[in-house]
Amino acid sequence: MADALALPAPAAMRRRGFGEAMAALSLAGPAMALMVLFLVGPLVVVVLLSATDYQLGARSLSYVGLANYAEMFADRVFRKSLENTLIYVAIVVPASVALGLGAALLIEAGTSLRAFYRAVYFLPVMATLIAMAIVWEFMLHPTLGLINLALREIGVEGYNWLQDRRTALFTLCGIGVWQSVGFNMVLFMAGLTAIPGELYEAAAVDGARTGLDRFRTVTWPMLGPVTLFVVVITAIRSFQVFDTVQVMTKGGPNRATEVLLYTMYSEGFSFFRTGYAAAVTVVFLVFVLALSLLKTWVLNRRVHYA
C-alpha cells in the first residue's frame, strides 16, 4: 500500500516531462516549420535585401548598408506616399468603424428583413475588390458615370473625381469605407448577440430608460473587446490599400493617391529596384506593427473584458 502511494522518482518525472515535451514538439513542429518557411523566412530575406543594391534579374549584388533607407527618407515620393497612407487610414478607420457599429445596432434593433440587410451590407466584403474597383471607375466617369448623371439631374455639374488631385484621394477613402463597413458590421453584430439580456434589464431597473442610456451604460462598455479588435484589424487593412489605387488611379494624378504599397510595387516591379523596395517594405512593416501595438496598448487600458 505504501509503495502504491509513493511519489514517482525524480528520474521518472524527468523522463515523463521529456516525453511530454517531445510529444508537444512533434505536434507543433509542422506548424512551426510552415511559419518559419512562409513568414519568418521571407521577412529575413526582405531585411537582408534592404541592405543591398540588388535589382530584379541581376546576377550580383553589393552590400550598401543603410543607403537605401537614407535615400528613402530623402525621397519626396516616399514622403508623399506615407502622407497619403496616413490620411487614408485616418479617414477610413473611424468612419468605417462608426458606420459598421451603427449598421449593426440598427439591424439588431429591427424586427423584419434582418437577414436581407445583413446580406446587403456584407456584399462588398464578398465581392472581388478588383471587379468592384472597375465598377466604381465606371460610376465615377466624368461624363458617363452614374454619379455625375445623378448630380446633373438635380442641377449640379458633374466632377472629375479621380483626375483632380483635390478629390482623388478622398474618393478612394469613400470606396474604402464602403468596402469595410460590412465586415465591421458582422463583427459588431457578433459582439451584440453575446451581451446578456439581464444586463439591459438591470440597467432599466437602475433608471436607463432610453436607448441612448442603454447604449452608454451597457452596450458600449460590453463591446470594448470587439471594438478593440475591429479598430486594429481595420487599421491594418487600411494600411494595405493597393487594389483600388492600382486599378483606378495608378498613384495619380501627380502622386496624389500614391500609397506605401503602391510605392513598393512600382519600385520593385516597374523600376526593378528590389533592394530599395525591400527597404520600403521594412519601414512599412515596422510602421504597421508599431501602430497596432500602440492602438492595442491605448485601447486595452479602457476595455472591459467580461
N, C-alpha and C positions, 0 to 999 in steps of 0.2 A: 504493500500500500504506500509506504513511504517512497519507494522507488518510482511509483507511478506519478506521485505528486512532485517529484524533484524537478527543478528548473533545468532547461537544456544547458548543456555545457557551452562555454564561450566559443569554443571552436565550431560547434554545431550551429550556433547562432550566426557566426560569421559566414559559414558555408551557405546557410539559408538566405542571409542577406545578399551574398554574392549571386546566388542563383536567381533571386528576385530581380536584382539589378540587371543581370544579363537577359532575363525574360523581357523586362521593360524595354531594354535597349533593342532587342530583336524586333519588338512590336513597333517601336517608334523609329527604328532605323530607316525603313523605306521612305517615310515621310520626311525625315531629316535629310536624307540623300537628295530627294527631289527638291527640297527647299534650297539646299546648297547649290544644286545644279541650275535651277531656274531663277533663283532670287539673289542669293549671296554671290554666286559666281559672276553673273553679268554685272552686278554692281561693282565688284572688284575690278573687272575688266574696264568698265567705264571710268573709274577713278584713275586707273593706270594710263588709259588713253588720254585723259585730260592733261597729263603732264608730258605729252609728246606732240610732235608736229605731223602726225600721221594723216594722210589723205586717202580717201577711199580708193582702193585699187592699187595703191603704191606698194612696191616690194620692200621698201625700207622705211625706217622712221628714226627720229632723233629725239633725245630727251631735252625738253625745253623748260622743265620746272614749272614755275608759276606764270610763265609768259602768256599763256592763253587766258588766264584769269585777269592779268593786268590789262591785256587788250580788250577783254570783255567789258570790264568796268569802265574803260575809257571809250567804249563804243556807244555812239548815240543811238544806234538801232536797238542795242540790248536795253539801254535805259528806257527807251520808248516802249519796248515790248513789256518790260517789267511794270511800267506805269499803267499800261493798258490792262495788263492782267490784274493788277490790284484794283483798278476801277471796276472791272468786270466782276470780281469777287465781292467787292463792297456793295454792288447793286444786286447781284443775283442772290446772294446768300440770304440777307434779311427779307427781301421781297418774296422769294420762293418759300422760305420757312413760314412767314406770316400768312401767306395765301394758302399754303398747304394746311396749316392749322385751322384757318377759317373754313376751308372747304370740308375738313374732317368734322368740325363742330356742326356745320350746317347739315351735312349728310346724316350724322348720327342723331341729330335732333329731329329729322324728318320722320314721317310715318309711312310714306309711299315712295316708290321708284328709287329706293336706296341703291339697289343693285345696278340700275341703269346709270345713275350719277357716278357711282364708283367706276364703272367701265368707261364712261365718257372722260372722266378726269385722268384715268390711267392709260388711255390710248396713246398719248405722246411718249410714254415710257416704253411701251411695247413696240412702237414703230421704229424703223431704222432711221437714225438721225440723218444719214446722208440723203435718203429719199425725202425726208421732211425738209431738209435744207433746200433741196431743189424746188419743192413746193413753195416754200417761203420766198425763194428768189423770184419765182413767177408772180406770187402775190404782191411783192414789193416793186415790181417793174414800174418804171416811171410813167409809162404811157398805157400799158396793157394790164397792169396789176389790179387785182380786185380791190385792194385797199385804196388806191388813188381813184379808182372808178367810184367807189362808195363815197369818198370825200367830195368828189365833183357833184354827186347827186345832192349834197347838202350845201353846195356853194363854196366849197373850199378847194383851192387849187392843189393839184397833185404835187408830190415831192419826190425827189430822187434820193430815197432813204439810204441806199448802200453806197452811193458815189459821192456823197457830201461828207467831208471829214468831221463835220459838227454833229452828224446824226448816225453815222455808220456804226460806231461802237455801241451806242445806246440801243440801236436796233438789234444788234446781236445780243445785248443784255436782255432785251424783251423776249427774244426767242429762247434764251437760256432759262429764263423764269418760267416760260410756258412749258418747257420740257421737264423742269424739276418739280413743279407743283404736284403732279400726280404721284410721284414717288414719295414725296414728303407727306402727302395726304394719307397714303396707305400706312406709313409708319405711325403717324399720329392716331389713326383710327385703331391700330393695334393697341396703342397706349390707352386710348379712351375706353376700350372694351375691358381692359384689365383693372380699371378703377372700381372698387367695391361700391355697390349701391348704398350700403349702410352709411358711408361717409356723407353722401348727399342728404340722407335722412337726418343724420346727426347735425349737419350744418343747418338744415331747415329748423330743427328744434332750437338751435342757438341763435336764430334770427336771420339766416341767409335766405331771404325770400325771393330775390330777383335772380335772373340768370347770370348777371354780372357778378353778384355776390358769390354764387356757387362756383363760378369760374375762378374768381380771385382767391377763394379760401380752400377749394378742393381740387378743381381740375388742373389749374396751372402748377401748384406745388407737386401734385402727383405725376405730372407729365415731365418732371425735371429730368429723369434719366433718358427718356425718349428725345426730349428737346436737345440735350447734350449730344446724343448720337446723331440726330438729324443735322445739327449745325456743323459738326465736324465732317460728316460724310458729304454734305452739300458743299462745304468749302473745298474739300479735296477734289470733288468732281468739277467744281468751277475752275480750279487751277488747271485742270486737264483739258480745258476747252481747246479744240482743234478742228473738229469736223466742219462746223459752220464757217469758220474762218477760211479753211481750205476751199470749200465749195463755193461760198458766196462772195468773198472779198479778196482772198489771197493776200491778206495783210494790208490791202489798200483801203481807201485812197491815200497815198503819201504816208504809209505806215500807220494810218490812223487806227487800224484794227489788228495790227501785228501783236501777237501774244507770245509767251515764252515757248510753248510747244511748237508753234509755227516757226519761230526763230531756230529752234533745234533742228526741225525738219529741213528747212531751207539751207542752213549751213552744212548739214550732214549729207543731204541727198541731192541738193541742187548745185551747191558750190564744192561738194566733196571735201570739206574741211572737217574731217572726222574728229580730230583732236580738239578743235575749238568747240564743236558741237557737244563733245563729251564734257567739256568744262561747263558749258551752259546747262547740261543735264545735271551735273553735280550740284550746281548752285540751285537749280530748280528743286531737286530732292531735299536739299538742306532747308530751303525756304519752306517747303510744304511740311516737312517734319517739325520744324520749329513752330510754325503756325498751329499745327494740330496739337502739339504739346502745350502751347500757350492757351489755346481755347479750352483744352481739357482741364488744365490746372485752374483756370479762372472760373469756368462754369461748374467744375466739380465741387468747389467750395460752397456753392449755393444750391446744389442739387440735393433733393431729399430722396433717399432710397427707402422704399417700404420694407 
